[in-house]
């Protein structure tokens, strides 16, 4: 899984996705998840990457891409039970800070 989340205002999506599609980093089973503003519509294809689905989350949208194949790859479909919700995470600031426990070690 490759997660792409460039700053919304910088317009780096096309450049980033084209470079990723042309690279040798992805395998046929790779999933590329791109977070973007829901009003910023991404293309269906970027070189060999094809959008499989997208899911709107508030003002953000997650677009799911996979390499185009001869039909042997399984299409990814996100399921609502697999999406983490904000309330599942502890509130910010509630975690204990890390401190040194010795040479090169950290503990809570």
N, CA, C and O of each residue as an XYZ file, in Angstrom:
432
protein
N       0.857     -1.179      0.000
C       0.000      0.000      0.000
C       0.893      1.227      0.000
O       1.820      1.341      0.801
N       0.596      2.148     -0.917
C       1.294      3.426     -0.989
C       0.259      4.503     -0.693
O      -0.768      4.582     -1.366
N       0.529      5.333      0.313
C      -0.390      6.404      0.691
C       0.180      7.730      0.213
O       1.295      8.094      0.587
N      -0.569      8.453     -0.606
C      -0.127      9.726     -1.179
C      -0.999     10.828     -0.593
O      -2.222     10.805     -0.732
N      -0.360     11.796      0.064
C      -1.095     12.891      0.693
C      -0.293     14.188      0.569
O       0.181     14.720      1.573
N      -0.137     14.703     -0.665
C       0.600     15.957     -0.806
C      -0.244     17.121     -0.302
O      -1.460     16.982     -0.164
N       0.374     18.266     -0.024
C      -0.423     19.438      0.391
C      -1.478     19.756     -0.679
O      -1.166     19.824     -1.868
N      -2.725     19.948     -0.245
C      -3.830     20.156     -1.184
C      -3.559     21.292     -2.161
O      -3.837     21.154     -3.352
N      -3.024     22.411     -1.684
C      -2.882     23.618     -2.501
C      -1.732     23.546     -3.501
O      -1.676     24.370     -4.414
N      -0.828     22.608     -3.365
C       0.365     22.597     -4.210
C       0.174     21.922     -5.563
O       1.059     22.022     -6.412
N      -0.930     21.246     -5.794
C      -1.204     20.638     -7.091
C      -0.174     19.610     -7.532
O       0.208     19.580     -8.702
N       0.280     18.769     -6.614
C       1.329     17.793     -6.914
C       0.792     16.424     -7.332
O       1.573     15.505     -7.578
N      -0.510     16.282     -7.412
C      -1.098     14.968     -7.656
C      -0.655     14.362     -8.974
O      -0.156     13.237     -9.005
N      -0.835     15.098    -10.066
C      -0.512     14.534    -11.377
C       0.965     14.165    -11.468
O       1.307     13.067    -11.906
N       1.839     15.080    -11.057
C       3.277     14.825    -11.113
C       3.652     13.600    -10.277
O       4.426     12.751    -10.720
N       3.107     13.517     -9.086
C       3.417     12.420     -8.170
C       2.891     11.086     -8.709
O       3.614     10.090     -8.704
N       1.655     11.061     -9.167
C       1.057      9.815     -9.638
C       1.678      9.347    -10.955
O       1.837      8.145    -11.170
N       2.027     10.282    -11.834
C       2.707      9.899    -13.081
C       4.066      9.277    -12.763
O       4.422      8.236    -13.314
N       4.822      9.923    -11.871
C       6.147      9.403    -11.512
C       6.035      8.030    -10.855
O       6.827      7.132    -11.143
N       5.062      7.872     -9.984
C       4.859      6.595     -9.307
C       4.478      5.506    -10.310
O       4.980      4.385    -10.227
N       3.604      5.825    -11.247
C       3.161      4.844    -12.246
C       4.309      4.403    -13.140
O       4.359      3.247    -13.561
N       5.224      5.304    -13.429
C       6.352      4.986    -14.320
C       7.518      4.345    -13.584
O       8.439      3.818    -14.209
N       7.480      4.388    -12.269
C       8.584      3.827    -11.489
C       8.477      2.304    -11.432
O       7.509      1.717    -11.915
N       9.471      1.689    -10.843
C       9.458      0.241    -10.646
C       9.100     -0.104     -9.198
O       9.356     -1.219     -8.742
N       8.512      0.847     -8.481
C       8.159      0.633     -7.080
C       6.909     -0.229     -6.909
O       6.762     -0.918     -5.900
N       6.013     -0.191     -7.892
C       4.726     -0.858     -7.742
C       4.731     -2.251     -8.354
O       5.360     -2.506     -9.380
N       4.002     -3.147     -7.682
C       3.765     -4.487     -8.208
C       2.306     -4.542     -8.638
O       1.534     -3.630     -8.341
N       1.932     -5.592     -9.326
C       0.544     -5.718     -9.777
C      -0.431     -5.704     -8.604
O      -1.565     -5.247     -8.748
N      -0.004     -6.195     -7.454
C      -0.884     -6.247     -6.289
C      -0.875     -4.960     -5.468
O      -1.600     -4.859     -4.479
N      -0.067     -3.977     -5.862
C       0.040     -2.733     -5.096
C      -1.259     -1.940     -5.147
O      -1.985     -1.959     -6.140
N      -1.526     -1.246     -4.051
C      -2.674     -0.355     -3.949
C      -2.137      1.027     -3.623
O      -1.365      1.189     -2.677
N      -2.540      2.025     -4.402
C      -2.136      3.414     -4.171
C      -3.368      4.161     -3.688
O      -4.377      4.228     -4.390
N      -3.282      4.725     -2.486
C      -4.386      5.470     -1.890
C      -3.989      6.939     -1.887
O      -2.948      7.302     -1.340
N      -4.819      7.787     -2.497
C      -4.514      9.208     -2.625
C      -5.566     10.005     -1.865
O      -6.759      9.900     -2.150
N      -5.117     10.805     -0.893
C      -6.028     11.697     -0.178
C      -6.000     13.052     -0.862
O      -4.928     13.598     -1.124
N      -7.175     13.596     -1.153
C      -7.269     14.897     -1.814
C      -8.566     15.566     -1.415
O      -9.469     14.926     -0.875
N      -8.657     16.879     -1.687
C      -9.890     17.619     -1.410
C     -10.966     17.090     -2.350
O     -10.694     16.821     -3.520
N     -12.180     16.941     -1.844
C     -13.243     16.327     -2.646
C     -13.578     17.143     -3.896
O     -14.106     16.591     -4.861
N     -13.282     18.447     -3.899
C     -13.549     19.266     -5.088
C     -12.432     19.163     -6.127
O     -12.590     19.631     -7.255
N     -11.317     18.558     -5.756
C     -10.202     18.363     -6.677
C     -10.352     16.983     -7.324
O      -9.884     15.982     -6.783
N     -11.001     16.942     -8.473
C     -11.251     15.668     -9.153
C      -9.961     15.161     -9.792
O      -9.343     15.856    -10.599
N      -9.568     13.961     -9.430
C      -8.379     13.348    -10.019
C      -8.778     12.592    -11.284
O      -9.937     12.216    -11.463
N      -7.803     12.380    -12.145
C      -8.053     11.663    -13.400
C      -8.343     10.188    -13.133
O      -7.980      9.640    -12.092
N      -8.994      9.577    -14.081
C      -9.278      8.135    -14.012
C      -7.991      7.322    -14.155
O      -7.836      6.278    -13.521
N      -7.055      7.814    -15.004
C      -5.798      7.101    -15.264
C      -4.623      8.056    -15.179
O      -4.696      9.214    -15.592
N      -3.546      7.536    -14.633
C      -2.241      8.192    -14.653
C      -1.258      7.140    -15.155
O      -0.812      6.274    -14.403
N      -0.934      7.236    -16.431
C      -0.053      6.258    -17.065
C      -0.629      4.863    -16.844
O      -1.699      4.560    -17.371
N       0.051      3.998    -16.076
C      -0.421      2.620    -15.851
C      -1.349      2.495    -14.644
O      -1.901      1.422    -14.400
N      -1.527      3.583    -13.883
C      -2.405      3.528    -12.713
C      -3.838      3.849    -13.115
O      -4.091      4.835    -13.807
N      -4.761      3.023    -12.682
C      -6.173      3.221    -12.981
C      -6.953      3.317    -11.672
O      -6.766      2.509    -10.762
N      -7.832      4.320    -11.592
C      -8.643      4.465    -10.380
C      -9.670      3.342    -10.316
O     -10.400      3.090    -11.275
N      -9.712      2.673     -9.170
C     -10.648      1.578     -8.941
C     -11.911      2.048     -8.228
O     -13.013      1.571     -8.503
N     -11.729      2.995     -7.302
C     -12.869      3.515     -6.557
C     -12.430      4.767     -5.812
O     -11.247      5.106     -5.779
N     -13.395      5.442     -5.221
C     -13.082      6.589     -4.368
C     -14.136      6.680     -3.278
O     -15.264      6.211     -3.434
N     -13.745      7.288     -2.181
C     -14.635      7.410     -1.027
C     -14.488      8.800     -0.443
O     -13.376      9.217     -0.118
N     -15.604      9.536     -0.301
C     -15.598     10.879      0.270
C     -15.662     10.776      1.784
O     -16.478     10.036      2.334
N     -14.785     11.535      2.459
C     -14.738     11.583      3.918
C     -14.705     13.049      4.342
O     -13.626     13.639      4.414
N     -15.858     13.649      4.622
C     -15.905     15.071      4.952
C     -15.485     15.885      3.737
O     -16.014     15.692      2.642
N     -14.531     16.799      3.927
C     -14.022     17.597      2.810
C     -12.948     16.862      2.024
O     -12.527     17.333      0.968
N     -12.501     15.722      2.521
C     -11.460     14.953      1.850
C     -12.084     13.814      1.044
O     -13.247     13.453      1.220
N     -11.271     13.277      0.168
C     -11.680     12.132     -0.627
C     -10.488     11.190     -0.723
O      -9.352     11.644     -0.865
N     -10.728      9.897     -0.647
C      -9.688      8.895     -0.864
C      -9.954      8.230     -2.205
O     -11.028      7.674     -2.435
N      -8.961      8.294     -3.088
C      -9.053      7.625     -4.391
C      -8.105      6.436     -4.370
O      -6.954      6.559     -3.950
N      -8.584      5.295     -4.819
C      -7.827      4.046     -4.791
C      -7.415      3.689     -6.220
O      -8.264      3.555     -7.101
N      -6.106      3.537     -6.444
C      -5.554      3.229     -7.758
C      -4.794      1.907     -7.710
O      -4.195      1.547     -6.697
N      -4.837      1.196     -8.834
C      -4.035     -0.004     -9.028
C      -3.466      0.024    -10.434
O      -3.974      0.723    -11.310
N      -2.406     -0.744    -10.637
C      -1.819     -0.843    -11.964
C      -2.809     -1.505    -12.914
O      -3.492     -2.463    -12.551
N      -2.877     -0.984    -14.122
C      -3.723     -1.610    -15.139
C      -3.128     -2.972    -15.462
O      -1.912     -3.098    -15.612
N      -3.957     -3.975    -15.569
C      -3.464     -5.326    -15.854
C      -4.370     -5.982    -16.878
O      -5.363     -5.411    -17.328
N      -4.003     -7.172    -17.222
C      -4.792     -7.933    -18.186
C      -6.027     -8.554    -17.569
O      -6.585     -9.494    -18.135
N      -6.470     -8.056    -16.422
C      -7.676     -8.563    -15.787
C      -7.415     -9.572    -14.699
O      -8.365    -10.094    -14.115
N      -6.138     -9.874    -14.396
C      -5.852    -10.896    -13.394
C      -5.857    -10.342    -11.968
O      -5.988    -11.105    -11.011
N      -5.716     -9.029    -11.818
C      -5.699     -8.445    -10.476
C      -7.122     -8.272     -9.965
O      -8.041     -8.002    -10.738
N      -7.292     -8.428     -8.674
C      -8.587     -8.235     -8.053
C      -8.825     -6.756     -7.818
O      -7.965     -6.062     -7.276
N      -9.981     -6.276     -8.222
C     -10.321     -4.865     -8.040
C     -10.545     -4.593     -6.560
O     -11.238     -5.348     -5.877
N      -9.947     -3.499     -6.067
C     -10.087     -3.142     -4.666
C     -11.359     -2.349     -4.467
O     -11.608     -1.381     -5.186
N     -12.159     -2.743     -3.508
C     -13.356     -2.011     -3.111
C     -13.304     -1.812     -1.602
O     -13.366     -2.789     -0.855
N     -13.191     -0.554     -1.128
C     -13.168     -0.337      0.315
C     -14.521     -0.690      0.923
O     -15.568     -0.453      0.321
N     -14.483     -1.250      2.109
C     -15.700     -1.598      2.825
C     -15.791     -0.721      4.056
O     -14.775     -0.421      4.683
N     -16.986     -0.311      4.405
C     -17.151      0.623      5.513
C     -16.616      0.067      6.825
O     -16.171      0.839      7.674
N     -16.647     -1.254      7.018
C     -16.140     -1.818      8.271
C     -14.614     -1.766      8.346
O     -14.045     -1.946      9.423
N     -13.940     -1.519      7.207
C     -12.483     -1.427      7.201
C     -11.971     -0.001      7.321
O     -10.760      0.217      7.346
N     -12.872      0.976      7.397
C     -12.471      2.377      7.488
C     -12.393      2.783      8.951
O     -13.360      2.632      9.697
N     -11.244      3.296      9.355
C     -11.100      3.765     10.727
C     -11.815      5.098     10.885
O     -11.721      5.965     10.016
N     -12.510      5.257     11.966
C     -13.227      6.493     12.229
C     -12.476      7.301     13.286
O     -11.796      6.742     14.147
N     -12.609      8.609     13.206
C     -11.895      9.514     14.110
C     -12.119      9.158     15.581
O     -11.200      9.271     16.391
N     -13.328      8.733     15.927
C     -13.627      8.425     17.337
C     -12.907      7.165     17.828
O     -12.891      6.906     19.032
N     -12.316      6.383     16.933
C     -11.569      5.199     17.330
C     -10.177      5.534     17.849
O      -9.507      4.681     18.430
N      -9.739      6.777     17.642
C      -8.415      7.195     18.070
C      -8.528      7.984     19.366
O      -9.524      8.676     19.576
N      -7.524      7.895     20.243
C      -7.571      8.690     21.472
C      -7.463     10.174     21.134
O      -6.874     10.533     20.115
N      -8.033     11.051     21.987
C      -7.937     12.485     21.727
C      -6.484     12.943     21.746
O      -5.661     12.408     22.489
N      -6.181     13.939     20.918
C      -4.813     14.451     20.877
C      -4.421     14.983     22.237
O      -5.218     15.612     22.933
N      -3.174     14.720     22.605
C      -2.664     15.173     23.889
C      -2.914     14.188     25.016
O      -2.409     14.374     26.123
N      -3.697     13.127     24.747
C      -3.989     12.167     25.816
C      -2.893     11.113     25.953
O      -2.831     10.407     26.959
N      -2.028     11.006     24.942
C      -0.967     10.012     25.022
C       0.162     10.525     25.905
O       0.414     11.727     25.988
N       0.821      9.602     26.551
C       1.953      9.973     27.403
C       3.151     10.277     26.532
O       3.369      9.583     25.538
N       3.943     11.296     26.868
C       5.105     11.624     26.047
C       6.186     10.553     26.158
O       6.277      9.849     27.163
N       7.000     10.440     25.116
C       8.134      9.522     25.125
C       9.277     10.148     25.913
O       9.469     11.363     25.894
N      10.034      9.299     26.607
C      11.237      9.786     27.294
C      12.332      8.763     27.112
O      12.074      7.589     26.845
N      13.544      9.221     27.259
C      14.702      8.333     27.095
C      14.762      7.335     28.236
O      14.546      7.681     29.398
N      15.062      6.082     27.882
C      15.184      5.034     28.887
C      16.603      4.510     28.955
O      16.876      3.551     29.677
N      17.485      5.109     28.232
C      18.870      4.664     28.201
C      19.433      4.920     26.825
O      18.800      5.593     26.010
N      20.616      4.393     26.551
C      21.224      4.637     25.245
C      20.360      4.127     24.097
O      20.172      2.921     23.936
N      19.835      5.059     23.298
C      19.051      4.710     22.119
C      17.670      4.174     22.407
O      16.989      3.758     21.469
N      17.216      4.157     23.644
C      15.904      3.601     23.966
C      14.908      4.667     24.341
O      15.271      5.692     24.918
N      13.632      4.429     24.011
C      12.545      5.328     24.365
C      11.465      4.513     25.052
O      11.264      3.342     24.730
N      10.776      5.124     25.987
C       9.644      4.466     26.651
C       8.587      5.496     26.950
O       8.855      6.697     26.944
N       7.381      5.026     27.212
C       6.263      5.923     27.576
C       6.161      6.017     29.075
O       5.291      6.718     29.592
